Amino acid sequence: MQTETMTIVKSTVPVIQASGEAITTHFYGLLFAENPELQHVFNMASQASGRQQSTLAAAILGYAANIDNLGALGGTVEKIATKHFSLDITPAQYEIVGRNLLKAIRDVLGADVATDNVLNAWAEAYQQLADILIGREQQLYADAEVEGWAGFKAFNVSRIVEESEDIRSIYLTPVDGKPLPSYRAGQFLSIKIANPEWEHEEIRQYSLSDCHSPDGYRISVKREPAPSAEIPEGRVSNYLHTQLEVGSRLAIHVPGGDLFLKENSRPVVLISGGVGITPMLSMLNEMLANKDTRPVVWLHGTRNRNTHAFAQHMAKVKRNFPELTILTFYDDISGAQEGIDYDSQGYITSDWLERCCPADAEYYFCGPLPFIKAIYRQLKALHIEDARLHYEVFGPGESLN
């Protein structure tokens, strides 16, 4: 990219920042008006809450500010590429998005600010990023095709297990009966659901909650209450809890995601909140299956005894592998026994992290966004470098800084 182009893009960061959410809100309006079929690609609950618009604005600003030093973006590009892979995004859709984004910039800022030179610079910058993402996504698609799996594939629901008052496990087997490709513990599945009562298909991602089996997959889903009629946050999770039954059929995408165990000798620290237990469970089960001897510390927080999913499994693992440290935190200890159901009341704090976790460990964490942000801040305060921090945010990705 030419130096002049980078200079123009970086110089417009302040004005884009001042109108970022207005631009992205207008962009989504243009996009869906022109291409309503693309609504299934986006989480419309995140659209209704405004989270997707603010996240896109932050991503645009982050890219523009670092356009002359893309290495500063770290693993952001990989996270975006793996998410796009799970949604089956095509190169043609990048052209649609780019066209509407540039139009939104011009409409919101006006022709006096968003001049032809400015728009041309942003068009070149956008195409550079699109080419990087498309290239990485094509590699992921090619790898999936080698495994004999392209796009979404039909699976039957073979078993349903209630793990807690708000989490259920769903066991999935392929309709074609073919052996399933392996995945890396911590990765997720994308599920596409077409409900005749909905105006469009919905796609959601759910972590695999067990280690690999060639015969089937398991996901564990929390039922999310809708915060309001205007923000149907729990639409898909409620469908999976109230309408799904053994024998139902779902469209599943090949596993993906960039959260998985690193192949090194460092100790492992797993930190989970609520349903964030699922990728951690997958990682721990894989380590046990592979007789991995790395030290493991797992800190898990949940609301109370009734919401503590997989409690019996965790207790069994803890009994059989005394070198493994598992600490459980309850907000509400009513009816629970300390030392049996839980280890401490309250939140996972930096004191616990500093006291229990090996200084040279790799850290993996997942849970609700406020939980992830809190854990990230605590670990950074303990001077853990970003290269050893691995996390998963479902929905629109957000900076944790």
Backbone hydrogen bonds, N-H to C=O, Kabsch-Sander energy under -0.5 kcal/mol:
donor,donor_aa,acceptor,acceptor_aa,energy
6,M,2,Q,-2.0
7,T,3,T,-2.4
8,I,4,E,-2.2
9,V,5,T,-2.4
10,K,6,M,-2.6
11,S,7,T,-2.1
12,T,8,I,-1.1
12,T,9,V,-0.7
13,V,10,K,-1.2
16,I,12,T,-2.4
17,Q,13,V,-3.0
18,A,14,P,-2.0
19,S,15,V,-1.0
20,G,17,Q,-0.9
23,I,19,S,-2.5
24,T,20,G,-2.5
25,T,21,E,-2.4
26,H,22,A,-2.1
27,F,23,I,-2.6
28,Y,24,T,-2.4
29,G,25,T,-1.7
30,L,26,H,-2.4
31,L,27,F,-2.9
32,F,28,Y,-2.6
33,A,29,G,-1.7
34,E,30,L,-2.1
35,N,31,L,-2.7
38,L,35,N,-2.1
39,Q,36,P,-1.7
40,H,37,E,-0.7
41,V,38,L,-1.6
42,F,38,L,-0.7
42,F,39,Q,-0.7
44,M,42,F,-0.9
47,Q,43,N,-1.5
48,A,44,M,-2.4
49,S,45,A,-1.9
50,G,46,S,-0.8
50,G,47,Q,-0.7
51,R,46,S,-0.8
52,Q,46,S,-1.6
54,S,50,G,-2.0
55,T,51,R,-2.2
56,L,52,Q,-2.3
57,A,53,Q,-2.2
58,A,54,S,-2.1
59,A,55,T,-2.2
60,I,56,L,-2.6
61,L,57,A,-2.2
62,G,58,A,-2.4
63,Y,59,A,-2.4
64,A,60,I,-2.6
65,A,61,L,-2.6
66,N,62,G,-1.1
67,I,64,A,-1.2
69,N,66,N,-2.2
72,A,69,N,-2.1
73,L,70,L,-1.7
74,G,71,G,-1.5
76,T,73,L,-2.0
77,V,74,G,-0.5
79,K,75,G,-2.3
80,I,76,T,-2.4
81,A,77,V,-2.6
82,T,78,E,-2.6
83,K,79,K,-1.9
84,H,80,I,-2.7
85,F,81,A,-2.4
86,S,82,T,-1.8
87,L,83,K,-0.9
87,L,84,H,-0.6
88,D,85,F,-1.2
89,I,84,H,-2.2
93,Q,90,T,-1.0
94,Y,90,T,-0.8
94,Y,91,P,-0.9
95,E,91,P,-1.0
96,I,92,A,-1.4
97,V,93,Q,-2.4
98,G,94,Y,-2.7
99,R,95,E,-2.2
100,N,96,I,-1.9
101,L,97,V,-2.4
102,L,98,G,-2.3
103,K,99,R,-1.8
104,A,100,N,-2.1
105,I,101,L,-2.1
106,R,102,L,-2.2
107,D,103,K,-2.9
108,V,104,A,-2.4
109,L,105,I,-2.4
110,G,106,R,-2.2
113,V,110,G,-0.7
114,A,110,G,-3.1
115,T,113,V,-1.8
119,L,115,T,-2.7
120,N,116,D,-2.6
121,A,117,N,-2.0
122,W,118,V,-2.4
123,A,119,L,-2.5
124,E,120,N,-2.1
125,A,121,A,-2.4
126,Y,122,W,-2.9
127,Q,123,A,-2.2
128,Q,124,E,-1.9
129,L,125,A,-2.0
130,A,126,Y,-2.9
131,D,127,Q,-2.6
132,I,128,Q,-1.8
133,L,129,L,-2.5
134,I,130,A,-3.1
135,G,131,D,-2.2
136,R,132,I,-1.9
137,E,133,L,-2.8
138,Q,134,I,-2.5
139,Q,135,G,-1.3
140,L,136,R,-1.7
141,Y,137,E,-2.6
142,A,138,Q,-2.3
143,D,139,Q,-2.2
144,A,140,L,-1.9
145,E,141,Y,-2.2
146,V,142,A,-1.7
147,E,143,D,-1.1
148,G,145,E,-1.5
149,W,144,A,-2.0
153,K,252,I,-3.2
155,F,250,L,-2.7
156,N,173,T,-3.2
157,V,248,S,-2.7
158,S,156,N,-0.8
158,S,171,Y,-2.2
159,R,171,Y,-1.0
161,V,169,S,-2.3
163,E,161,V,-0.7
163,E,167,I,-2.0
164,S,167,I,-1.8
165,E,306,N,-2.4
168,R,221,V,-2.1
169,S,161,V,-3.5
170,I,219,I,-3.2
171,Y,159,R,-2.9
172,L,217,Y,-3.0
173,T,156,N,-2.4
175,V,154,A,-2.3
177,G,174,P,-1.1
180,L,214,P,-2.4
185,A,183,Y,-0.5
187,Q,184,R,-2.3
188,F,256,G,-2.9
189,L,206,Y,-2.8
191,I,204,R,-3.0
192,K,251,A,-2.6
193,I,191,I,-0.5
193,I,202,E,-2.8
195,N,193,I,-0.7
198,W,195,N,-2.6
202,E,193,I,-2.2
203,I,40,H,-0.5
204,R,191,I,-2.0
206,Y,189,L,-2.6
208,L,187,Q,-2.3
209,S,218,R,-2.5
217,Y,172,L,-2.2
219,I,170,I,-2.1
220,S,207,S,-0.8
221,V,168,R,-2.8
223,R,166,D,-2.8
224,E,222,K,-0.7
228,S,231,I,-0.9
231,I,228,S,-0.6
233,E,231,I,-2.7
235,R,232,P,-1.7
238,N,234,G,-2.8
239,Y,235,R,-1.8
240,L,236,V,-2.5
241,H,237,S,-1.3
242,T,238,N,-2.6
243,Q,239,Y,-2.3
244,L,239,Y,-1.4
247,G,157,V,-2.8
248,S,245,E,-2.6
250,L,155,F,-2.5
251,A,192,K,-1.2
252,I,153,K,-3.1
252,I,250,L,-0.6
253,H,190,S,-2.4
254,V,151,G,-0.7
256,G,188,F,-2.3
260,F,258,D,-0.8
261,L,185,A,-0.9
264,N,262,K,-1.6
268,V,295,P,-3.0
269,V,362,E,-2.7
270,L,297,V,-2.9
271,I,364,Y,-2.7
272,S,299,L,-2.4
273,G,366,C,-1.8
274,G,301,G,-2.9
276,G,273,G,-2.2
277,I,274,G,-1.4
278,T,275,V,-2.0
280,M,276,G,-0.7
281,L,277,I,-2.6
282,S,278,T,-2.0
283,M,279,P,-2.2
284,L,280,M,-2.8
285,N,281,L,-2.7
286,E,282,S,-2.0
287,M,283,M,-2.4
288,L,284,L,-2.4
289,A,285,N,-2.5
290,N,286,E,-2.2
291,K,288,L,-1.1
292,D,287,M,-3.0
297,V,268,V,-2.4
298,W,325,T,-3.0
299,L,270,L,-2.9
300,H,298,W,-0.5
300,H,327,L,-2.8
301,G,272,S,-2.7
302,T,329,F,-2.6
307,T,304,N,-0.7
308,H,305,R,-0.8
309,A,307,T,-1.5
311,A,308,H,-0.9
314,M,310,F,-2.5
315,A,311,A,-2.3
316,K,312,Q,-2.3
317,V,313,H,-2.5
318,K,314,M,-2.4
319,R,315,A,-2.1
320,N,316,K,-2.3
321,F,317,V,-1.7
324,L,321,F,-2.3
325,T,296,V,-2.2
326,I,324,L,-0.6
327,L,298,W,-3.2
329,F,300,H,-2.8
330,Y,344,S,-1.9
331,D,302,T,-1.2
331,D,303,R,-0.6
332,D,303,R,-3.1
333,I,331,D,-0.5
336,A,333,I,-2.1
338,E,336,A,-0.6
339,G,342,Y,-3.6
340,I,337,Q,-1.8
341,D,337,Q,-2.8
342,Y,337,Q,-1.1
343,D,328,T,-2.9
344,S,328,T,-1.7
346,G,330,Y,-2.8
349,T,347,Y,-0.7
353,L,349,T,-2.2
354,E,350,S,-2.8
355,R,351,D,-2.2
356,C,352,W,-2.5
357,C,353,L,-1.8
361,A,358,P,-1.6
362,E,267,P,-2.7
363,Y,388,R,-3.0
364,Y,269,V,-2.7
365,F,390,H,-2.3
366,C,271,I,-1.7
367,G,392,E,-0.6
372,I,368,P,-2.4
373,K,369,L,-2.6
374,A,370,P,-2.1
375,I,371,F,-2.6
376,Y,372,I,-2.6
377,R,373,K,-2.4
378,Q,374,A,-2.2
379,L,375,I,-2.6
380,K,376,Y,-2.4
381,A,377,R,-2.1
382,L,378,Q,-1.1
383,H,380,K,-1.9
384,I,379,L,-2.1
385,E,383,H,-0.6
388,R,385,E,-2.0
389,L,386,D,-1.9
390,H,363,Y,-2.5
390,H,388,R,-0.6
392,E,365,F,-1.1
394,F,392,E,-0.5
